[in-house]
Amino acid sequence: KQWYQRRVRGISEQELERVLDQTIVLFKFLQDKDIFERYYKQHLAKRLLNNRSISDDAEKNMISKLKTECGCQFTCKLEGMFKDVNISNTANENYKNYIKNKAGSSEAGSSS
């Protein structure tokens, strides 16, 4: 896993950082940043829901760069998407554990 974090789909950390920085440079020249926000939000949602993101660290790094460039208001919903995914994953894990424990306790009860 550490190797994966250092090398994301054949791209080194330094290369990824360079690409994100270049994206921000282009972003600075956009006149309609709200259109970019809408596009980025839609595609981030798809990546998060389908578990297709290159890495959470890369996504959070990009959001951090956008936050530095545009402020908290611009990235608030993007950051909220990560929180929602984490809450959902935790709830799913808790539910799976509950079902597993419930199944284990009913088997133990029926064998006595």
N, C-alpha and C positions, 0 to 999 in steps of 0.2 A: 504494500500500500504506500509506503514512503516513496518507492520508486515512481509510482503512479503520480503522486503529488508533485514530484520534481519534473516529470516528463509527461505532459498531458497530450495524448494522441500524437506523439511524435514531435511535440513542440516543447522546448525547454522553458523553464520558468522565466529566463531572461527574454526569450523570444516572445512569450506570451505577454510579458510586461510591456515590451516594445509595441506589440500590436494594440494593446489596450491604450497606451499613451498616444499612438497615432490616431486611434479612433476618437479620443478626446480632442485632439487637435482639429480633426474634421468637424466634430460636434460643435466646436467653438464658432465655426463659420456658418452653421445652420441658422436660418432666420426663423424657421418654424420649429422650435424645439419641442413644442407640444405634440407635433406629429411624430417626431422621433420617440418621444416618451410613450405615446400610444402604441407605436409599432414595437418598441422594446418590451413594453409591458405584456403585450399579447404573446410575443415569442418567448419571453422568460416564463410566462405561465405554462406554455406548451412544454418547454424544456423541463420545468419542475414537475409538472403533472405526469409526464411520460418518462421521467427519470433519464432524460437525454442530455443533461447539462454536461459539459466537458468536466467541470469540477465546481463544487460549491464555492471553493476559495476563489476561483477565477471570476465567478459571477459576483461574489461579494466585493471583490477588488474593483470590478467595473462599476458597481453601484457606489462604492466609496469614492471613486474618481468623479462620477457624476455629481455626487453630493458636494464634493469640494468645488466643483465648477458651478453648480446651480443652487446649492443649498438644500436644506433638509426637506422643505416642502416638495421639491421635485422628486425625491427618492423615497418619501415616506411610504407610499403604496408598494413600491418595489421591496423595501425592507419588510413590510408587513406580509408579503407573499412568502418570504422565507420563514417567518414566525408561524404562519398558518400551516405550512408544510411540516414544520417541526412538531407543532401541536398535533396535527393529524397523525404523524408517524408514532408519536408517543401514545396517543389514544388507541391506535390500532394495535400497538405492541401490548398495551395493558389489557385490551380486550382478548387478544390471543392468549395471554397468560391466564386470564380469568377462565376462559373456556377450557384451556388445558388443565388447570387446577380443578375445575368443576368436574371434568371428565375423569380425572384421576381420583377424586374423592368419591364419585359415584361407583367407580369400579371397586374401590377399596370397601365401600359399604356393601356391595353385592356379593363379595367374596367371603364375608364373615358369617 
